[in-house]
Amino acid sequence: MARRRTTVAITAAAALISTSLVAAGSQARSPAVRDAALPEATADIATPEEFFGFEMGAEGRLAAYPDVLDYLRSVAQESDRVEYETVGETTEGNEYATVFISSPENLERLDEIVALNQRLSDPRSTTPDEAKELAARSVPIYHLEATVHSTEVGNGQAINDIVHRLATEDSEFTEEVLTQSVIMLVPSQNPDGQVKVVDHFDRTAGTDLARVYPDLYQKYTGHDDNRDWTMFTQVEARYRLGLTQKYRPVMTHIMHQQGNSGERIFVPPYGGVTSPNVPANSNASSSAVGQHAMRDLTAEGKKGVGTDDYHIYWTLEQPVGFFPFTGTGVYLTEIASATDLAYPQRSKDGGPLGPQTPTQDLIQPYDKDTWTLRDIVEYAETATYSGMEYVARNGEDLLYDNLYSAPREFAENGVASGVEAYVVDADQRDPYATFEMLERLDWTQVEIDRATEPFTAGGRDFPEGSYVVRTRQPLGNWVDQLLGTDEYPVDDLPYAEATTSLPLQLGVDVVPVSAPVEVPTDRVESVEVPEVSMPAAPPTGGAYLVRPESYGTIPVAAALQKANITTFRAGQEFADAGTTYPAGTYVVPATPQARRVLDTASADVGLQVTAARSAPAVEGIQLKPRTRVGLLRGANNMPGGWDMWVMDEYGVDYDVVGAQDFQSGRLIDVYDTIVLPQGISKDDVVEGLDPAKYDEEFAWAYGVGAKGWRKLAQFVRQGGTLLAVGDSVATAQELLDLPIEPALPDDDEEFATGGSLLNQEFDTSDMVAWGMPESWPVWLYDTQAWTPTGPGADVVSTYPDQDVLASGYLRGEEHVAGTANVVSFDVGKGTVVTYGSEVTFRSLPRSSFNLLYNAVYGGPAAEVGATQLAGLRPAFRADGTLRSR
Ligand SMILES: [Zn+2]
């Protein structure tokens, strides 16, 4: 076949294509629809160079995102091959857009195509013969996502050339792509970051300042913005989910760049193990499109094409996440980056760039000593045209295999684990967690049933109202992946997370059942927060009680704090009106104002408030009124970004601790609690960002020097609460010489978890672990476990002596067994709590959030005696100062 870049007489070639497609599919097609010739492009459309004033990929020049949208809008205005749509607003108010590119005829009947793809995706309503007929009438959708990582700038430039070509060229190639497919282009999956990165780049031109934006380019998640494909916390992730669900692409092309020491471009196949829950057809088409691109890149003389890397299909939080489970192929391209975004990378030793040994994974090593932004643009364009061509040529097969056969495989044969249904007991210790889990299933269009009678399944009795989530449904594979536990199947270290068990992360009791569940059920139409109502107000001297088990108590406590409502917590178990309440129960004097706040806050999370005629006569604490919370997050610290999201989501009143806070006076006069999220080193605090490279805008992240470091230690000794998570435990240990030492060997050969859920035993009498179960897994991912080395280390939680792994992967169990995870210390007048494991990892392990937030408010709290709590006598004045006793 003629090379596709050349313009040749189209009619004969198109006829040849349609003949081969008929031969490939066994069903007759409806030629009137798909074989229509493409009308000639007549529009007068500016080239990107004419529009932006420079060639895409020109050294030192980047088209800004708003201008890219302007260009795409202008092309859509002129061309009947291009349609522009606004999807919605991003986290920071930028526009998330999508552009559909196809023949005018396909664009005209896009609704019909969508309806056909929707019907294909539910194999229960369609026989294979009908599905073949539907596939013949539809056209495949190629989802092209230009950037999700905002510093990977080349792809966002390339799309302007790509759209221009498809809108203006009359060639064999455009004829094939536009008549045989619909391109759904998302110019950026993270528009906020596109704006930040290019603005920063332009603003720093001609200065000595660093050119690359140094902070989180998505407000909360930064570079983790492609790690949100199970919880869909960010609006941008939900837009992508919505596009996938509506349009049912057969291929999702996610354009990335990688570092610049390796191959020049990575294309699938991927390396490593795959989950048996990823449809085989999804995996196979990902590999096929990658190989098609490799051949085209090679044929064009583009060297340095690598494959078989990135163990991504196992782990759900990885770039692919939810999407391949729908059957879509995931075509990830990773192109080597240039220097400072837009300047040439030159070889240091004068030799060619990248690895130089030819292998089957890198047939032709790159042979030049320079790599430019223009190279990135050209590689991106070839890889994209190739992917489009592959889908256009194989559309009918991909529609059938990826949209129809993939879900049918599981709906008919069941999932590999053999689980027929996951049963969610109606009685849960955390109803809010149960809601959040079911809501995520609902968002991904999983069908959830609710039992209308009590029943027995898997040897256990369940009450009426329990949920049954069956695996024999179109997304049964996703159900099994999300609700089951994982055993990583080989002894190679996982590329990243080795599990994403939602029940274990959120704290929900879910039972896998291997036989069909026989009970009458209703389909759940929408998942709602459990309905609760306020109890009758108790008499004077009475109190409202909120149990401490749910992480839904965090927004409730935050709301009480914000309204400055006097709030106690019982330090011991007690009984009231025949009900036992655990240590940590919130005790709120029953004022009308408290009632108003609790009414709203408890309804938001479905937590039942109860009323007691009198407060319990046990020891406890009173939360400090308006506790001043600080988050010392550092520049570009993603765990801190996720923590900001959690705090904003839950209404926690906090400030980011900045270098300016260290400049005068004492930290204790500004903050009660300072949280060090995962990944804050002494260097981050002391050195921080270099003022010579980053101007005033980033002054908050400058280093605070040795003097600031000492101030942080004084903050604790003067009564502050310091909470350190993950690697930051070592920072706190160094700051205050805490009596603990690392328990885990550094060597991956001896100990490794990837990211996994490990069992944990809690001392629930300790304030830090109030409301936790006696045992439940925590997330451990490349951070430390600890051994106390002397008195003064109160161990709050430990890994068990055996059976440590709950879900995922564990090498070297003996090293972690019996070691300490959460430890609390009194230091001077202050409190330190160290969390060796990442208890807030990417906002996922919500079942362990209370470990952090108990201490956020509990650290600065005042102790109250039994008589004082029974009498609801505050220890603090409303302004936060202590009354004299
Ligand atoms: Zn990337």
Boltz pocket constraint, residues with backbone or C-beta under 6 A from the ligand:
constraints:
  - pocket:
      binder: B
      contacts: [[A, 149], [A, 152], [A, 255], [A, 256], [A, 257]]
      max_distance: 6.0
